[in-house]
Amino acid sequence: MSSSDRTEFGEYLKRRRAVMSPPDTRGGVRASRRRVPGLRRQEVSDIAGISVEYYTRLEQGRAPRPSREILAALAQAFGLSDAERDHLFRLGGEQPPEPASPASVIRPGLLRLLRGLDDTMPVTVHDGRLDLLARNRPAEELLGHLTGDGPFERNIAYQAFTTDVLPRLLGEEGADRFLRVAASELRVALSRYPGDAYLRALLAELTENSRSFRDHWEHGEVGASKSALKEMRHPTRGWARFEIEVLHDPERDHWIMLYTPRDDA
């Protein structure tokens, strides 16, 4: 950290300390009459489990770059939100910690967006583990037959390698591209959530039971597609072309896929 970085980091700590409510005596920290709002340095250091001398140097911009453990302790002591914690880590010269798993609940506003596009385009939402979370009515019509079973029935990679409908939906060439993408995005998911038991079990399941998956996995491809032009067979309207754009909600690690129909189909 440069001197300016240390100064900015220290100022952020001061601002966070100033907006914290003083603890009562039952919290184990003695509170007395105060002349300024917020917590004292001693109180913050006690909560974070670090020495008051070191915390003081951090606020004054005189301490060396803090470790990830110190940053995590400060974030917990200040009761920071995920966004505030990530900002603290960046100010401290570290990459924010990766979440243990994606959020399981979709934002209500996003669900309203899906319903609002019922007359416009298919839309799906999946999480960073490739589990399908929601889709609107046009997406249900287009992709409803692409399903699996068992504990991984909502997982896109599992569906890709355990169903036989891809060639009918995408054609032979499109189906092969989809399998390559599914394997590569599963690799990305595993790299982001290396300790996730669900993803590890999924990898073991596909490795044991799908020769196609083993072949694609051995290629070692890594990627996350953000846009594509796909030709897909609608069950009642026949072949149609869709321009697909993928939007990301990084806070929840949710991915929104918009299937825009192409008029030149």
C-alpha positions in Angstrom: 0.0 0.0 0.0 1.2 3.5 -0.9 1.1 6.3 1.7 -2.0 7.7 0.0 -3.7 4.2 0.0 -2.9 3.9 3.7 -4.4 7.3 4.4 -7.6 6.5 2.5 -7.8 3.2 4.3 -7.4 4.9 7.7 -10.0 7.5 6.9 -12.5 4.8 6.0 -11.9 3.1 9.4 -12.5 6.4 11.1 -15.8 7.0 9.3 -17.0 3.5 10.1 -16.0 3.9 13.8 -17.8 7.2 14.0 -21.2 5.8 12.9 -21.2 2.8 15.3 -23.4 2.8 18.4 -21.5 2.6 21.7 -21.9 -0.8 23.3 -23.7 -1.1 26.6 -22.0 -2.5 29.7 -23.6 -6.0 29.1 -21.5 -6.3 25.9 -18.3 -6.6 27.9 -16.9 -3.2 26.9 -17.2 -0.4 29.4 -19.1 2.6 28.2 -18.8 6.0 29.9 -19.9 9.6 29.0 -18.7 10.5 25.5 -17.8 13.7 23.9 -17.8 12.4 20.3 -20.2 9.9 18.6 -19.3 6.4 17.7 -16.8 3.9 19.3 -13.4 4.5 20.8 -10.4 2.9 19.2 -10.0 0.7 22.2 -13.5 -0.6 21.8 -13.0 -1.4 18.1 -9.8 -3.1 18.8 -11.4 -5.2 21.5 -14.2 -6.3 19.2 -11.8 -7.1 16.4 -9.4 -8.9 18.6 -6.4 -6.8 17.7 -4.2 -4.4 19.8 -5.3 -0.9 20.1 -1.7 0.3 19.2 -2.0 -1.5 15.9 -5.5 -0.3 15.2 -4.4 3.2 15.9 -1.5 3.0 13.4 -4.0 1.7 10.8 -6.3 4.7 11.3 -3.3 7.0 11.2 -2.0 5.5 8.0 1.3 4.4 9.6 0.8 0.6 9.6 2.0 -1.8 6.9 -0.5 -3.5 4.7 -3.0 -5.5 6.8 -3.5 -9.2 6.4 -6.7 -10.8 5.1 -7.4 -12.0 8.6 -7.1 -8.5 10.0 -9.4 -7.2 7.3 -12.0 -9.9 8.0 -11.9 -9.1 11.7 -12.4 -5.4 11.1 -15.3 -6.1 8.7 -17.0 -8.3 11.3 -16.3 -5.8 14.1 -17.9 -2.9 12.1 -20.8 -5.1 11.0 -20.2 -4.3 7.3 -22.5 -5.4 4.5 -20.9 -7.5 1.7 -20.4 -4.4 -0.4 -18.8 -2.5 2.4 -16.6 -5.4 3.3 -15.5 -5.8 -0.3 -14.6 -2.0 -0.3 -12.6 -2.4 2.8 -10.6 -5.3 1.3 -9.9 -3.3 -1.8 -8.7 -0.3 0.2 -6.5 -2.7 2.1 -4.9 -3.9 -1.1 -6.6 -7.3 -1.1 -9.2 -9.0 -3.4 -12.6 -9.3 -1.7 -13.4 -12.8 -0.4 -15.4 -15.0 -2.6 -18.9 -16.0 -1.3 -19.2 -19.6 0.0 -22.2 -20.2 -2.3 -24.6 -18.2 -4.5 -27.7 -16.7 -3.0 -30.7 -19.0 -3.2 -33.4 -16.3 -3.4 -34.0 -14.1 -6.5 -34.6 -10.4 -6.1 -38.4 -9.7 -6.2 -37.7 -7.0 -8.8 -36.0 -9.5 -11.1 -39.0 -11.8 -10.8 -41.2 -8.9 -11.9 -38.9 -8.3 -14.8 -39.3 -11.9 -16.0 -43.1 -11.7 -15.9 -43.0 -8.3 -17.6 -41.1 -9.8 -20.5 -43.6 -12.6 -21.1 -44.9 -11.0 -24.3 -41.4 -10.0 -25.5 -38.8 -12.8 -25.1 -37.7 -15.9 -23.1 -35.7 -15.1 -20.0 -34.0 -17.5 -17.6 -32.1 -17.0 -14.3 -29.4 -19.4 -13.1 -26.9 -19.1 -10.3 -23.1 -19.5 -10.1 -23.5 -23.2 -9.6 -25.4 -23.4 -12.9 -28.7 -24.2 -11.1 -31.8 -22.9 -12.9 -33.7 -20.6 -10.5 -36.5 -19.2 -12.6 -37.7 -18.7 -16.2 -40.7 -16.9 -17.7 -43.5 -18.3 -19.7 -41.8 -18.0 -23.2 -38.7 -19.7 -21.7 -40.9 -22.5 -20.3 -42.3 -23.1 -23.8 -38.9 -23.1 -25.5 -36.9 -25.1 -22.9 -39.6 -26.9 -20.9 -38.5 -30.3 -22.2 -34.9 -29.8 -21.2 -35.1 -31.3 -17.8 -33.2 -33.8 -15.7 -34.0 -35.8 -12.6 -32.6 -36.5 -9.1 -30.7 -34.1 -6.9 -29.2 -32.2 -9.8 -32.4 -31.8 -11.9 -32.2 -28.0 -12.0 -28.5 -27.9 -13.0 -27.7 -26.8 -16.5 -24.6 -28.9 -16.9 -26.3 -32.0 -15.5 -29.2 -31.5 -17.9 -26.8 -31.1 -20.8 -25.0 -34.4 -20.3 -27.9 -36.6 -19.1 -30.7 -35.8 -21.5 -31.0 -36.6 -25.2 -33.0 -33.6 -26.4 -30.1 -31.2 -27.2 -29.8 -32.2 -30.9 -33.5 -31.7 -31.4 -33.4 -28.3 -29.7 -30.1 -27.0 -31.1 -29.1 -29.2 -33.9 -26.0 -31.4 -33.9 -23.5 -28.6 -34.2 -25.4 -26.4 -31.7 -25.7 -29.3 -29.2 -21.9 -29.9 -29.4 -21.2 -26.3 -28.7 -23.6 -26.4 -25.7 -21.8 -29.4 -24.2 -18.4 -27.6 -24.5 -19.8 -24.5 -22.8 -21.5 -26.5 -20.1 -18.3 -28.3 -19.2 -16.2 -25.1 -19.3 -18.7 -23.2 -17.1 -18.8 -26.0 -14.6 -15.0 -25.7 -14.3 -15.5 -22.0 -13.7 -18.1 -22.7 -11.0 -15.8 -25.2 -9.3 -12.9 -22.7 -9.3 -15.1 -20.1 -7.7 -16.6 -22.4 -5.1 -13.8 -25.0 -4.6 -15.2 -26.3 -1.3 -18.8 -26.6 -2.5 -20.1 -30.1 -1.7 -22.9 -29.9 -4.2 -20.6 -29.1 -7.1 -18.1 -31.7 -6.1 -20.9 -34.3 -6.0 -22.1 -33.1 -9.4 -18.6 -33.5 -10.9 -18.3 -37.0 -9.4 -21.8 -38.0 -10.8 -21.1 -36.8 -14.3 -17.6 -38.2 -14.4 -18.8 -41.6 -13.4 -21.9 -41.8 -15.6 -21.3 -39.7 -18.7 -18.6 -40.6 -21.3 -19.5 -37.4 -23.1 -18.8 -35.3 -20.1 -15.5 -37.1 -19.4 -14.4 -36.4 -23.0 -15.3 -32.7 -22.8 -13.9 -32.3 -19.3 -10.5 -33.6 -20.4 -10.2 -30.8 -22.9 -9.7 -28.5 -19.9 -11.6 -25.6 -21.4 -12.6 -22.6 -19.1 -15.0 -19.9 -20.0 -18.2 -18.1 -19.3 -20.1 -17.0 -22.4 -21.7 -13.5 -22.2 -23.4 -13.4 -25.6 -24.2 -15.8 -28.5 -26.4 -16.2 -31.5 -28.3 -19.5 -31.3 -30.7 -21.3 -33.7 -33.2 -23.2 -31.6 -36.2 -25.3 -32.4 -39.4 -24.1 -30.8 -41.8 -27.0 -30.1 -44.7 -25.3 -32.0 -43.1 -22.6 -34.2 -40.1 -24.5 -35.6 -36.6 -23.2 -36.0 -36.0 -19.6 -34.7 -32.9 -17.5 -34.1 -32.2 -15.8 -30.8 -29.5 -13.3 -29.8 -28.6 -14.2 -26.3 -27.2 -11.7 -23.8 -26.1 -12.6 -20.3 -26.3 -10.1 -17.4 -24.7 -10.7 -14.0 -25.8 -9.8 -10.5 -22.5 -10.1 -8.7 -23.8 -9.7 -5.2 -26.0 -12.8 -5.5 -24.0 -14.5 -8.3 -27.2 -14.8 -10.4 -27.0 -14.8 -14.2 -29.9 -13.5 -16.3 -30.1 -14.8 -19.9 -32.2 -12.8 -22.4 -33.3 -14.6 -25.5 -34.0 -11.8 -28.0 -35.8 -13.1 -31.2 -34.0 -12.2 -34.4 -36.4 -10.9 -37.1 -34.3 -12.4 -39.9 -34.9 -16.0 -38.6 
